[in-house]
């Protein structure tokens, strides 16, 4: 409040009062008297949000990163929309100790607690008691007026954590006047099963809480929605409605709890992640979640029990916020299980290996380093239900026995290929290739993996490549639309050179030889693509900062990642480097997952131009390889070859970042359109999530069985269709906004 309250604004608003008498001074009082508070402004009734919006809107923007002048909030209390699979339910029941969903509800026509009169407070209590009486049978219970509790009732409520106290003078509510006439008009409701709880006239008129032991998030959210609906119905019975605003969502006393005002949380036990709170916080950050240890944020958790909740309140619907929590906690559980499996494998390592079936590789069986040892499995490893890898599905005892002694001429064995999938059960594929010969030597496991991952059968089909960018159909009209909607374009794939090992199996010598071939290729690029190669091991602090700022820098793979577990991080950073041209429209990574990852990119939507540069990069590496008497790794059936079977064929990902405000309101429809064109849409937290700022990453889903030209064309055609539908929806929205009386530009909210 202090940050945004200028002398001019104070002079303008100091005489303003709502019809219930709440003034600017009343709203500021807690913030002035209690400088430790975060927001420092309270609302005493619904009119405050209009009367004092010149101070409230900046506070909301500063606190939530949501601009009420430019954005509108949306509510969605349909619990059936939550995606919570049986598998997720099983995992949550295993790891989650309790679940809770809470928010505030306030009723129009009555003051909020900071500005309430006795009469309003008692009237609110009557409406709420009516609502509690109308709940479904499973939610029926008892209302306990705070002023007439027996000693036994008080003790029971205290023991359950259900009792709330009169706010002290140093607290927000005490300083704002919400403790007047205590305890009159205050009370507590809970059902007999103690799975719903409501507080009457505490911070808000009603705080509603649904909860239970265990991890049934969908069930808890459903009860929360029933509570909200019951209060809404009771309010309407009195000729009122819930306090709600198109821009700010559900309204309440403190601007920190607008929008949904919702906090959906689980108490979850994560023993392995508890050893690394920073990593846990990083994962939570991806899903906009707030982890709390035993002493709040950033602290460790006693007993490894963490409170994980949604961080946002406004700008997302209730369903979206609960879904984010489900998705984020699912990811935490997955990583917890990986870490536990890795710890178990390490405990069983050395001479006993995995269940006494693995032994450390004998000298010469793999280019070990001080920080990485290859494992030789003497029997089929004891896979568990946590192993989701495709390799496990197809690796039978008979096949293992047949292939366990096979090695390529460079020494890469079946155990080397399986190692990451055995040690890291969360991986999708779980098999890596160490050189070109692997694709023939181990094709009895690789071909089924390819078929399962890509839906492409190498036994029956052949892949085809086409790097002729002139074949793309990209009309002037399409170019115009793409330049209007697309913010950036990127095309990337891997290239590997025959005769040298892939990173998971590479020796120092091969790695350095690959680097030499690539530097030769970079030097032979056309003038517009000329640039600088930066060896990773000799970067200056300034160079490292510049590469990091551009998103060009790659890091040593961690032990929990595919590449780290497969041995691709040995001898780091020797033989690794980064090339980009002066315009930063082409980028190459040397000896990361593959020998060379080539990326062409630029701001805007010139897909054909970006793809043309990609093709030039590929041709330059091919020419340099041929100058050494080698060729690019390529197979008639599998296409371009690389470390992971998930990136064979073209290995290509062609993507655009595109802004689609109307389609962003209906992610399911956007996904359906993308599905028709075999495209993969990603929101702000990956697949199936909403997109902050309506900015979506749209890319081809397939890698093999189609040529590069065909995949880029599919992306162009699909994005063209998305733009067309976006424009239809925008036109319909504009027509609706301009409908009724007065037409467009004369509607009541048109100038806001």
Helices and strands as residue ranges (DSSP letters): H 7-13, H 24-33, H 48-51, H 53-64, G 79-81, H 86-95, E 96-105, G 113-115, H 118-133, G 137-139, E 141-145, G 146-148, H 151-159, H 172-176, E 187-191, E 196-200, E 206-213, H 217-237, E 244-245, E 249-250, G 255-257, E 263-269, G 273-275, H 277-286, E 289-293, E 296-297, G 302-304, E 305-310, H 318-347, G 354-356, E 358-360, E 375-377, H 390-394, H 397-403, H 414-423, H 438-441, H 443-454, G 469-471, H 476-485, E 486-495, G 503-505, H 508-523, G 527-529, E 531-535, G 536-538, H 541-549, H 562-566, E 577-581, E 586-590, E 596-603, H 607-627, E 634-635, E 639-640, G 645-647, E 653-659, G 663-666, H 667-676, E 679-683, E 686-687, G 692-694, E 695-700, H 708-737
